[in-house]
Amino acid sequence: QVQLVESGGGLAQAGGSLRLSCAASGRFFSINTMGWYRQTPGKQRELVARITSGGSTTYADSMKGRFTISRDNAKNTVYLQMNNLKPEDTAVYYCTAALLERFGVGGDYWGQGTQVTVSS
């Protein structure tokens, strides 16, 4: 079995910073793309950022220049550095990962989410 666990969420003031982490554990051969999504009650889930196994990144336009995604393959961990936070960034942030569990078998996995709250 595979599990993704997020950490680092919490309360920040506008203009502040937070660093989210997501670690994958369990048995798997490799991790392809990892990423972050977020969701606010009453709104659809939206992409925050993605990073491939080769290090190529994708960001939503509203996060470009403020958020940075990175990964440590040795630790099976993806990070999201969030700077210049805005109240509009308040949401539950979810980690995702595309995993190959064994030869020919794999799939997409989601973490439980971590709350980020940004006050004015």
C-alpha positions in Angstrom: 0.0 0.0 0.0 1.0 3.6 -0.7 0.3 6.6 1.5 0.9 10.3 0.9 1.1 12.5 4.0 1.1 16.3 3.9 2.5 18.6 6.5 3.4 22.3 7.0 0.0 23.9 6.8 -1.2 26.4 9.3 -2.0 30.1 9.9 -0.1 32.9 8.2 -0.6 36.6 7.8 -0.9 38.2 4.4 2.6 38.6 3.0 4.0 35.7 5.0 5.3 32.4 4.0 4.7 28.7 4.5 6.4 25.6 3.3 4.3 22.4 2.7 5.8 18.9 2.5 4.4 15.7 1.2 6.1 12.4 1.7 5.2 9.1 -0.1 5.6 5.9 1.8 5.0 2.2 1.1 6.1 -0.1 -1.6 6.6 1.3 -5.1 9.1 1.2 -7.9 9.1 4.9 -8.9 7.3 8.2 -8.7 6.5 10.1 -11.9 4.7 13.4 -11.5 4.0 14.9 -8.1 1.9 18.0 -7.5 -0.3 20.2 -5.4 -4.0 21.1 -5.7 -6.1 23.2 -3.5 -9.8 23.5 -2.7 -12.0 26.0 -1.0 -15.6 25.1 0.1 -18.0 26.1 -2.7 -15.3 26.1 -5.3 -13.8 23.4 -7.5 -10.4 21.9 -6.9 -7.7 23.8 -8.8 -4.1 23.1 -9.8 -1.4 24.8 -7.8 1.7 23.3 -9.3 3.2 20.0 -10.7 6.7 18.7 -11.1 7.8 15.7 -13.2 10.4 13.2 -12.2 12.8 15.1 -14.5 12.2 18.4 -12.7 9.9 20.1 -15.2 7.4 22.4 -13.4 3.9 23.7 -14.2 2.2 26.5 -12.2 -1.2 28.0 -12.2 -1.0 31.6 -13.4 -2.1 33.1 -10.0 0.8 31.3 -8.2 3.6 32.1 -10.6 6.3 34.1 -9.0 5.0 33.4 -5.5 5.0 29.6 -5.1 7.8 27.2 -5.9 7.5 23.5 -6.2 10.5 21.1 -5.7 11.2 17.5 -4.9 13.7 15.3 -3.2 13.7 12.0 -4.9 15.8 10.3 -2.3 13.2 11.1 0.3 10.2 10.6 -2.0 9.0 14.0 -1.0 7.6 17.0 -2.8 7.6 20.6 -1.4 5.6 23.7 -2.0 7.3 27.0 -0.8 4.6 29.6 -0.6 5.7 33.3 -0.4 3.8 36.5 -0.3 0.7 34.7 0.8 -2.7 36.3 0.2 -6.1 35.7 1.9 -7.2 34.2 -1.4 -4.7 31.4 -0.9 -6.7 30.1 2.0 -7.7 26.5 1.2 -7.1 22.9 1.8 -4.0 21.8 -0.1 -3.8 18.3 -1.4 -0.7 16.4 -2.5 -0.8 14.1 -5.6 1.6 11.6 -7.0 1.6 9.2 -9.9 3.3 6.0 -8.8 4.5 2.8 -10.4 3.9 0.2 -7.7 5.3 -2.7 -9.6 6.0 -3.5 -13.2 2.9 -2.7 -15.2 0.9 -1.6 -12.2 0.5 1.9 -10.9 -1.9 4.8 -10.5 -2.6 8.2 -9.0 -2.7 8.8 -5.3 -3.9 11.7 -3.1 -3.0 12.8 0.4 -5.5 13.8 3.1 -4.9 17.5 2.7 -3.5 20.2 4.9 -5.3 23.4 5.8 -3.7 26.8 4.9 -5.3 29.9 6.4 -4.1 33.4 5.5 -5.4 36.3 7.5 -5.6 40.0 6.4 
